[in-house]
Amino acid sequence: MEMGVVIDAAHYGTPTRQNWVEGIPRWSAWVGLKVRGLVTYPVISYRCEKCGYLESYANLEIGT
């Protein structure tokens, strides 16, 4: 396992896909979290149809 954070962002109210970012992004008053140059993977989730349990995965193979 490696350390990272899940980024959940929206651009002017338009939803976007969550991304997992490797490491710990630095904070900037101008742009929020600085993630430029960090490895990023899209996040995909699976839901159990019976109980609603969620599992999320960050994997380059799922595409963008």
C-alpha positions as CSV (number, residue, x, y, z in Angstrom):
1,M,0.0,0.0,0.0
2,E,1.2,3.5,-0.7
3,M,0.1,6.8,0.7
4,G,-2.1,9.2,-1.3
5,V,-5.3,11.2,-1.3
6,V,-8.6,11.1,-3.2
7,I,-9.3,14.4,-5.0
8,D,-13.0,15.2,-5.5
9,A,-13.3,18.3,-7.6
10,A,-15.9,20.1,-9.7
11,H,-15.4,22.9,-12.2
12,Y,-18.1,25.5,-11.9
13,G,-20.5,22.9,-10.5
14,T,-19.8,20.3,-13.2
15,P,-19.0,17.0,-11.6
16,T,-15.8,15.3,-12.5
17,R,-14.4,11.8,-11.8
18,Q,-12.5,11.3,-8.5
19,N,-8.8,10.8,-8.8
20,W,-6.3,9.2,-6.4
21,V,-3.1,11.2,-6.1
22,E,0.2,9.6,-5.0
23,G,1.8,11.2,-1.9
24,I,0.7,14.3,-0.1
25,P,-0.2,17.3,-2.3
26,R,0.9,20.7,-1.1
27,W,-1.6,23.5,-0.4
28,S,-1.6,26.7,-2.4
29,A,-3.8,29.7,-1.7
30,W,-4.1,30.3,-5.5
31,V,-5.0,26.8,-6.8
32,G,-5.9,24.8,-3.8
33,L,-4.0,21.5,-3.8
34,K,-0.9,21.4,-6.0
35,V,-1.0,18.0,-7.8
36,R,1.1,18.9,-10.9
37,G,3.9,16.4,-11.3
38,L,2.3,13.8,-9.0
39,V,1.1,10.4,-10.2
40,T,-2.7,10.4,-10.6
41,Y,-5.1,7.5,-11.1
42,P,-8.8,7.6,-11.8
43,V,-11.0,6.1,-9.1
44,I,-13.8,3.6,-9.8
45,S,-16.2,2.2,-7.2
46,Y,-18.3,-0.9,-7.0
47,R,-21.6,-1.2,-5.0
48,C,-23.2,-4.3,-3.5
49,E,-26.8,-4.4,-4.9
50,K,-28.0,-6.0,-1.6
51,C,-26.5,-3.9,1.2
52,G,-25.0,-0.8,-0.6
53,Y,-21.4,-1.5,0.5
54,L,-18.9,0.4,-1.6
55,E,-15.3,-0.5,-2.6
56,S,-13.1,1.9,-4.5
57,Y,-10.1,1.2,-6.6
58,A,-7.5,3.4,-8.3
59,N,-6.1,1.6,-11.3
60,L,-4.5,3.0,-14.5
61,E,-6.1,0.1,-16.5
62,I,-9.7,1.5,-16.0
63,G,-9.0,4.3,-18.4
64,T,-9.9,8.0,-18.2
